[in-house]
Amino acid sequence: MSESQSGEALADMESPIQLSLLVVTYNSSSTIRVCLESIFQELESLEGEVIVIDNHSTDETGSILDELATQNPKLKVKINRTNRGFAVGNNQALELARGQHILILNPDTILQKSVLIHLLSELEKDGTNGAIAPQLQFPDGRLQKTCRRFPTHLDVIYNVFGLSTLFPESRRFNGWKMGDFDHKSAQKVDQPAGAALMVRGDLLRSLNGFDENFPMFFNDVDLCKRIKDAGYTIWYLPACIIQHLGGASVKQVKMKMTISSHVSFFRYFEKHFTRMYQQPLNFIVGIILYLSLIPRLLILLLFKGQRTASRETL
């Protein structure tokens, strides 16, 4: 599908609808068909649309999207000429979205029955609800611990020096990754994973979507921080389940993404810790983050090809 053809297909912007699902793909041929088919089934009972931005995939993703777009009018596709990253891709989709609410969704997910209806119902229960997140599960049914608190300078030290690993259930030493939370109870959280996050459309638009200074990592952390700073709450709802393979695109370029993760982590501190007394702490944490890259990259080289089952950041 050419960009001009995609643009024509995306020109139908006449009336708002209940929900827009935004999916950014990159070499997602192994997962995108099942993902979209699960979405189509859920949209049979909803007034919604799915907008896919493809970041110049070099596999069969484009042809799969072409095929599915001809079969389902609720699917709209735009093909980028270069890989512009997760944040830019979602912002491109947001510009085209007509939904009153927005579901940001990874292409390696599968929606479970009625999950969209339940998420929408919970989001609309209270005007102070800014975002809602489901429980994510691996294909074998194992729970993914995807919620986190906003990171602090001490959290970087605890993680880099292994204290979070030594005391995995400690509120103090593993508080950032919420090792003290079993992810089986509904509760307000700081930051669920951006792999599946439903946000009020007017709120997301007022925040101008994702900060593009975080192209792949910490854009969801930054977004949630801005949602909460705006006075809204974010809920994690384990009764709503979405299957998630986890990091499928990231694993294709693991070395590059590891570097990007550390750089974006430092940018997060630069953006959100701006007081004078915090600047020396930012500098120290920046040095620690960059130095900790060396052993991580060496480990990646030594164990190339092995897969992990955790969120793809530090």
C-alpha positions, -999 to +999 in steps of 0.1 A: +000+000+000+015+034-010+015+064+013-010+082-010-034+052-010-030+050+028-037+087+031-069+083+011-080+054+033-074+075+064-093+105+051-126+094+067-126+116+098-162+129+098-176+117+131-163+107+165-166+071+177-163+053+210-128+038+208-097+040+186-070+013+190-035+024+180-010-002+169+026+005+158+043-023+139+078-032+129+085-066+114+055-080+132+044-106+106+045-134+132+020-117+155+000-090+138-026-111+120-037-129+152-036-095+171-058-078+146-083-107+142-088-106+180-095-069+177-120-073+149-139-098+170-141-073+199-151-044+176-182-063+164-199-051+196-183-017+197-182+015+177-145+015+171-116+016+147-080+003+146-052+024+132-019+007+124+013+026+117+039+005+102+075+016+108+090+004+075+088-033+081+111-054+059+092-087+064+056-096+054+039-072+077+029-048+050+013-074+028-006-088+058-019-054+066-029-048+030-048-080+030-066-074+063-074-038+054-093-049+023-113-073+044-123-050+073-132-013+069-125-007+106-088-011+099-068+019+087-031+016+078-003+041+072+032+029+061+062+050+071+092+052+048+116+049+077+114+034+112+103+064+132+099+047+166+071+038+190+064+074+202+062+090+168+042+061+154+015+064+181+014+102+177+008+097+140-021+073+148-035+097+174-037+125+148-059+102+127-080+087+156-117+096+160-122+077+192-135+093+224-111+070+241-078+055+230-063+021+235-025+020+229-017-016+220+013-036+210+012-058+179+022-089+199-010-090+219-043-110+217-075-095+232-096-118+254-133-118+250-152-086+262-120-070+275-126-038+255-161-034+269-149-040+305-120-015+301-143+012+287-168+007+315-142+011+341-126+041+325-159+059+323-170+051+359-153+082+373-142+114+356-109+113+375-099+081+358-072+091+333-061+056+322-069+020+327-046-010+322-054-047+320-035-077+334-010-089+308-004-127+305+022-148+286+007-172+261+010-200+287-012-181+311+016-169+334+010-134+348+033-106+337+043-082+364+040-050+344+031-023+369+058+001+383+061+031+405+078+062+391+116+057+394+138+077+417+175+082+418+178+056+446+159+031+424+187+032+398+213+025+425+193-004+440+189-019+406+224-014+392+240-028+424+217-058+426+198-049+458+165-052+439+175-087+429+186-097+464+154-084+480+128-089+452+098-084+474+111-054+493+091-022+491+123-002+496+148-020+474+125-032+446+098-005+450+102+008+415+093-025+399+067-031+426+081-064+439+058-060+469+027-062+447+013-095+435-005-080+405-036-099+414-056-070+429-071-040+413-055-008+425-043+026+416-008+025+402+018+050+388+027+033+356+014+001+339+031-011+308+024+008+275+018-025+258-019-022+265-031+011+280-065+028+276-065+065+280-092+092+278-090+106+243-095+143+254-068+139+280-043+122+257-048+149+230-044+177+256-011+161+266+000+160+229+004+122+231+038+108+236+070+128+241+090+120+210+123+125+229+116+090+242+115+071+209+112+035+223+116+034+261+102+055+290+077+072+267+049+053+286+065+062+320+067+099+309+031+098+297+018+083+329+037+108+349+021+136+330-014+120+334-010+119+371+006+154+373-026+166+355-046+153+385-059+120+370-057+084+384-044+053+367-059+019+375-046-016+370-074-041+366-064-078+367-099-090+359-094-076+323-068-098+306-048-094+274-023-120+262+011-105+255+041-122+239+064-095+252+091-075+234+088-092+201+101-063+180+126-051+206+143-085+207+151-082+170+175-053+177+183-061+214+217-044+215+205-011+201+174-011+223+194-017+255+214+014+247+182+033+239+167+022+273+196+036+293+197+069+274+159+074+278+161+066+315+186+094+319+163+117+298+134+109+321+154+122+351+165+153+332+128+161+324+111+154+356+138+162+382+146+198+374+152+215+408+186+228+415+194+203+443+184+174+420+210+182+393+239+166+411+218+135+416+209+135+379+246+137+370+255+108+394+227+086+381+236+094+345+272+082+351+259+050+368+235+043+339+261+048+312+287+028+330+262+000+337+257-004+300+291-020+296+283-053+315+248-054+301+261-053+265+288-079+273+261-102+287+240-097+256+270-107+234+277-137+255+241-149+257+229-138+223+196-153+212+184-162+247+150-147+256+139-131+289+105-128+304+106-093+319+098-058+308+125-046+284+141-019+305+168-017+332 
